[in-house]
């Protein structure tokens, strides 16, 4: 029983060590490519966010311009009535 438990624990330890070795080897060979892909994804996302923010601000600015123009038009009408 004890030898079976020891064999299982050794097998688990060997599996973890093998997995860690493969991960390290994979990282060694492909890290630069992975980082380049991540940077490209981040840059793409940043560009999309900047475009959305810019478009939203443009729309809000246009909306404010229209509201201000309407306020001035209404203000002008009120001034015309008083004369």
N, CA, C and O atoms as a DFTB+ gen file, in Angstrom:
332 C
 N C O
     1  1       0.821      -1.190       0.000
     2  2       0.000       0.000       0.000
     3  2       0.866       1.256       0.000
     4  3       0.637       2.182      -0.778
     5  1       1.855       1.274       0.874
     6  2       2.728       2.448       0.953
     7  2       3.534       2.604      -0.330
     8  3       3.757       3.722      -0.794
     9  1       3.973       1.482      -0.904
    10  2       4.753       1.579      -2.139
    11  2       3.877       2.078      -3.297
    12  3       4.358       2.771      -4.193
    13  1       2.593       1.719      -3.266
    14  2       1.689       2.177      -4.306
    15  2       1.454       3.696      -4.182
    16  3       1.393       4.405      -5.186
    17  1       1.326       4.172      -2.956
    18  2       1.160       5.600      -2.709
    19  2       2.417       6.357      -3.128
    20  3       2.331       7.437      -3.714
    21  1       3.574       5.792      -2.828
    22  2       4.842       6.406      -3.218
    23  2       4.979       6.443      -4.744
    24  3       5.452       7.437      -5.294
    25  1       4.576       5.387      -5.420
    26  2       4.651       5.339      -6.883
    27  2       3.719       6.383      -7.504
    28  3       4.074       7.037      -8.484
    29  1       2.539       6.530      -6.930
    30  2       1.597       7.535      -7.440
    31  2       2.135       8.950      -7.241
    32  3       2.044       9.788      -8.138
    33  1       2.683       9.205      -6.085
    34  2       3.199      10.545      -5.823
    35  2       4.404      10.844      -6.716
    36  3       4.582      11.984      -7.145
    37  1       5.222       9.852      -6.997
    38  2       6.351      10.043      -7.915
    39  2       5.846      10.298      -9.340
    40  3       6.403      11.126     -10.061
    41  1       4.803       9.592      -9.735
    42  2       4.238       9.794     -11.065
    43  2       3.652      11.198     -11.190
    44  3       3.813      11.849     -12.222
    45  1       2.987      11.656     -10.161
    46  2       2.418      13.011     -10.174
    47  2       3.538      14.043     -10.228
    48  3       3.459      15.010     -10.986
    49  1       4.576      13.841      -9.428
    50  2       5.709      14.770      -9.428
    51  2       6.395      14.780     -10.795
    52  3       6.776      15.842     -11.288
    53  1       6.553      13.625     -11.399
    54  2       7.176      13.547     -12.726
    55  2       6.313      14.261     -13.759
    56  3       6.832      14.941     -14.644
    57  1       5.009      14.110     -13.648
    58  2       4.104      14.785     -14.577
    59  2       4.228      16.304     -14.459
    60  3       4.317      16.997     -15.473
    61  1       4.233      16.831     -13.220
    62  2       4.389      18.268     -13.014
    63  2       5.728      18.770     -13.530
    64  3       5.791      19.825     -14.162
    65  1       6.790      18.033     -13.271
    66  2       8.111      18.445     -13.744
    67  2       8.184      18.437     -15.268
    68  3       8.764      19.343     -15.868
    69  1       7.600      17.422     -15.893
    70  2       7.593      17.347     -17.354
    71  2       6.780      18.502     -17.935
    72  3       7.189      19.133     -18.910
    73  1       5.645      18.765     -17.338
    74  2       4.806      19.868     -17.795
    75  2       5.551      21.197     -17.666
    76  3       5.531      22.011     -18.589
    77  1       6.196      21.414     -16.541
    78  2       6.956      22.648     -16.333
    79  2       8.088      22.759     -17.342
    80  3       8.353      23.850     -17.846
    81  1       8.752      21.668     -17.644
    82  2       9.845      21.686     -18.616
    83  2       9.320      22.060     -20.000
    84  3       9.925      22.882     -20.688
    85  1       8.202      21.467     -20.414
    86  2       7.633      21.794     -21.719
    87  2       7.192      23.255     -21.789
    88  3       7.377      23.915     -22.812
    89  1       6.621      23.747     -20.721
    90  2       6.202      25.156     -20.693
    91  2       7.422      26.064     -20.834
    92  3       7.388      27.030     -21.597
    93  1       8.484      25.766     -20.115
    94  2       9.694      26.592     -20.196
    95  2      10.338      26.527     -21.585
    96  3      10.803      27.540     -22.107
    97  1      10.361      25.359     -22.163
    98  2      10.936      25.216     -23.507
    99  2      10.083      25.994     -24.519
   100  3      10.612      26.713     -25.366
   101  1       8.766      25.839     -24.419
   102  2       7.857      26.540     -25.313
   103  2       8.028      28.054     -25.162
   104  3       8.078      28.777     -26.157
   105  1       8.116      28.524     -23.937
   106  2       8.297      29.953     -23.694
   107  2       9.622      30.438     -24.279
   108  3       9.682      31.530     -24.843
   109  1      10.657      29.660     -24.158
   110  2      11.967      30.040     -24.671
   111  2      11.923      30.255     -26.188
   112  3      12.501      31.216     -26.696
   113  1      11.251      29.381     -26.896
   114  2      11.233      29.453     -28.353
   115  2      10.185      30.420     -28.908
   116  3      10.378      30.974     -29.990
   117  1       9.098      30.630     -28.199
   118  2       7.984      31.386     -28.761
   119  2       7.620      32.661     -28.005
   120  3       6.616      33.297     -28.328
   121  1       8.398      33.040     -27.025
   122  2       8.068      34.213     -26.212
   123  2       7.997      35.491     -27.051
   124  3       7.047      36.263     -26.915
   125  1       8.981      35.720     -27.909
   126  2       8.994      36.942     -28.713
   127  2       7.761      37.034     -29.616
   128  3       7.159      38.100     -29.745
   129  1       7.393      35.923     -30.232
   130  2       6.199      35.903     -31.084
   131  2       4.939      36.180     -30.265
   132  3       4.056      36.927     -30.688
   133  1       4.877      35.568     -29.094
   134  2       3.725      35.744     -28.224
   135  2       3.599      37.203     -27.782
   136  3       2.505      37.766     -27.802
   137  1       4.714      37.811     -27.386
   138  2       4.686      39.210     -26.973
   139  2       4.295      40.118     -28.133
   140  3       3.544      41.075     -27.946
   141  1       4.795      39.824     -29.322
   142  2       4.443      40.629     -30.499
   143  2       2.946      40.532     -30.784
   144  3       2.308      41.537     -31.094
   145  1       2.385      39.332     -30.681
   146  2       0.952      39.151     -30.892
   147  2       0.148      39.905     -29.843
   148  3      -0.852      40.548     -30.162
   149  1       0.589      39.826     -28.587
   150  2      -0.105      40.543     -27.521
   151  2      -0.062      42.047     -27.751
   152  3      -1.071      42.735     -27.602
   153  1       1.110      42.550     -28.113
   154  2       1.230      43.994     -28.374
   155  2       0.319      44.417     -29.530
   156  3      -0.318      45.469     -29.469
   157  1       0.260      43.607     -30.567
   158  2      -0.601      43.922     -31.704
   159  2      -2.071      43.951     -31.277
   160  3      -2.822      44.834     -31.690
   161  1      -2.474      42.991     -30.457
   162  2      -3.852      42.962     -29.971
   163  2      -4.164      44.179     -29.101
   164  3      -5.231      44.781     -29.224
   165  1      -3.238      44.530     -28.235
   166  2      -3.440      45.691     -27.360
   167  2      -3.510      46.971     -28.193
   168  3      -4.371      47.819     -27.958
   169  1      -2.612      47.112     -29.159
   170  2      -2.622      48.296     -30.016
   171  2      -3.920      48.389     -30.818
   172  3      -4.485      49.472     -30.967
   173  1      -4.385      47.265     -31.328
   174  2      -5.640      47.239     -32.089
   175  2      -6.812      47.651     -31.207
   176  3      -7.661      48.441     -31.617
   177  1      -6.849      47.111     -29.999
   178  2      -7.925      47.440     -29.074
   179  2      -7.855      48.912     -28.680
   180  3      -8.885      49.583     -28.598
   181  1      -6.657      49.413     -28.437
   182  2      -6.486      50.814     -28.074
   183  2      -6.983      51.726     -29.199
   184  3      -7.626      52.742     -28.937
   185  1      -6.686      51.365     -30.437
   186  2      -7.127      52.153     -31.582
   187  2      -8.650      52.169     -31.666
   188  3      -9.247      53.218     -31.910
   189  1      -9.276      51.023     -31.467
   190  2     -10.746      50.953     -31.504
   191  2     -11.361      51.810     -30.402
   192  3     -12.342      52.516     -30.636
   193  1     -10.790      51.749     -29.212
   194  2     -11.308      52.538     -28.093
   195  2     -11.145      54.029     -28.380
   196  3     -12.066      54.810     -28.138
   197  1      -9.984      54.430     -28.893
   198  2      -9.752      55.832     -29.227
   199  2     -10.744      56.310     -30.287
   200  3     -11.244      57.432     -30.208
   201  1     -11.032      55.461     -31.280
   202  2     -11.997      55.830     -32.319
   203  2     -13.395      56.007     -31.737
   204  3     -14.111      56.943     -32.093
   205  1     -13.780      55.095     -30.835
   206  2     -15.105      55.205     -30.205
   207  2     -15.212      56.472     -29.366
   208  3     -16.223      57.173     -29.407
   209  1     -14.153      56.760     -28.604
   210  2     -14.165      57.961     -27.765
   211  2     -14.231      59.208     -28.639
   212  3     -15.000      60.128     -28.362
   213  1     -13.427      59.235     -29.690
   214  2     -13.412      60.386     -30.597
   215  2     -14.774      60.588     -31.237
   216  3     -15.260      61.717     -31.305
   217  1     -15.394      59.523     -31.704
   218  2     -16.713      59.620     -32.333
   219  2     -17.765      60.081     -31.329
   220  3     -18.617      60.905     -31.658
   221  1     -17.711      59.556     -30.114
   222  2     -18.663      59.962     -29.077
   223  2     -18.504      61.438     -28.755
   224  3     -19.493      62.162     -28.646
   225  1     -17.265      61.886     -28.602
   226  2     -17.028      63.307     -28.314
   227  2     -17.478      64.189     -29.483
   228  3     -18.020      65.272     -29.261
   229  1     -17.261      63.741     -30.716
   230  2     -17.701      64.502     -31.879
   231  2     -19.221      64.641     -31.881
   232  3     -19.758      65.720     -32.130
   233  1     -19.907      63.526     -31.598
   234  2     -21.373      63.553     -31.573
   235  2     -21.887      64.462     -30.459
   236  3     -22.828      65.228     -30.664
   237  1     -21.270      64.377     -29.282
   238  2     -21.690      65.230     -28.165
   239  2     -21.431      66.701     -28.486
   240  3     -22.253      67.560     -28.166
   241  1     -20.298      66.992     -29.112
   242  2     -19.995      68.365     -29.499
   243  2     -21.003      68.891     -30.500
   244  3     -21.451      70.033     -30.399
   245  1     -21.360      68.057     -31.468
   246  2     -22.357      68.439     -32.471
   247  2     -23.707      68.680     -31.801
   248  3     -24.413      69.633     -32.133
   249  1     -24.054      67.818     -30.867
   250  2     -25.325      67.963     -30.151
   251  2     -25.341      69.270     -29.352
   252  3     -26.346      69.980     -29.340
   253  1     -24.231      69.584     -28.688
   254  2     -24.156      70.834     -27.934
   255  2     -24.234      72.041     -28.857
   256  3     -24.892      73.030     -28.536
   257  1     -23.561      71.962     -30.006
   258  2     -23.635      73.055     -30.975
   259  2     -25.076      73.296     -31.412
   260  3     -25.511      74.443     -31.515
   261  1     -25.811      72.228     -31.665
   262  2     -27.210      72.353     -32.084
   263  2     -28.066      72.944     -30.967
   264  3     -28.934      73.779     -31.221
   265  1     -27.821      72.511     -29.735
   266  2     -28.591      73.036     -28.602
   267  2     -28.291      74.513     -28.377
   268  3     -29.196      75.303     -28.110
   269  1     -27.024      74.878     -28.484
   270  2     -26.648      76.285     -28.310
   271  2     -27.266      77.129     -29.422
   272  3     -27.793      78.210     -29.159
   273  1     -27.205      76.650     -30.646
   274  2     -27.807      77.384     -31.759
   275  2     -29.304      77.554     -31.535
   276  3     -29.850      78.624     -31.803
   277  1     -29.970      76.521     -31.050
   278  2     -31.408      76.590     -30.770
   279  2     -31.681      77.592     -29.648
   280  3     -32.640      78.359     -29.727
   281  1     -30.847      77.593     -28.607
   282  2     -31.016      78.547     -27.503
   283  2     -30.879      79.977     -28.018
   284  3     -31.669      80.847     -27.653
   285  1     -29.875      80.223     -28.865
   286  2     -29.697      81.563     -29.414
   287  2     -30.868      81.954     -30.313
   288  3     -31.310      83.103     -30.301
   289  1     -31.361      81.003     -31.083
   290  2     -32.498      81.285     -31.958
   291  2     -33.730      81.646     -31.119
   292  3     -34.435      82.611     -31.412
   293  1     -33.973      80.854     -30.074
   294  2     -35.109      81.142     -29.194
   295  2     -34.903      82.450     -28.447
   296  3     -35.846      83.214     -28.241
   297  1     -33.676      82.700     -28.049
   298  2     -33.366      83.949     -27.368
   299  2     -33.604      85.129     -28.308
   300  3     -34.119      86.165     -27.887
   301  1     -33.238      84.977     -29.559
   302  2     -33.466      86.028     -30.551
   303  2     -34.944      86.267     -30.777
   304  3     -35.357      87.410     -30.975
   305  1     -35.748      85.221     -30.752
   306  2     -37.190      85.365     -30.919
   307  2     -37.779      86.142     -29.749
   308  3     -38.646      86.998     -29.928
   309  1     -37.298      85.832     -28.551
   310  2     -37.791      86.522     -27.363
   311  2     -37.413      87.996     -27.436
   312  3     -38.219      88.853     -27.073
   313  1     -36.207      88.306     -27.898
   314  2     -35.773      89.694     -28.022
   315  2     -36.604      90.429     -29.050
   316  3     -36.913      91.605     -28.860
   317  1     -36.979      89.761     -30.146
   318  2     -37.781      90.369     -31.207
   319  2     -39.170      90.729     -30.690
   320  3     -39.725      91.748     -31.100
   321  1     -39.727      89.949     -29.831
   322  2     -41.073      90.218     -29.292
   323  2     -41.068      91.439     -28.378
   324  3     -42.041      92.191     -28.321
   325  1     -39.969      91.623     -27.672
   326  2     -39.905      92.738     -26.722
   327  2     -39.791      94.075     -27.464
   328  3     -40.157      95.106     -26.901
   329  1     -39.319      94.091     -28.648
   330  2     -39.109      95.357     -29.364
   331  2     -40.337      95.924     -29.915
   332  3     -40.302      96.984     -30.539
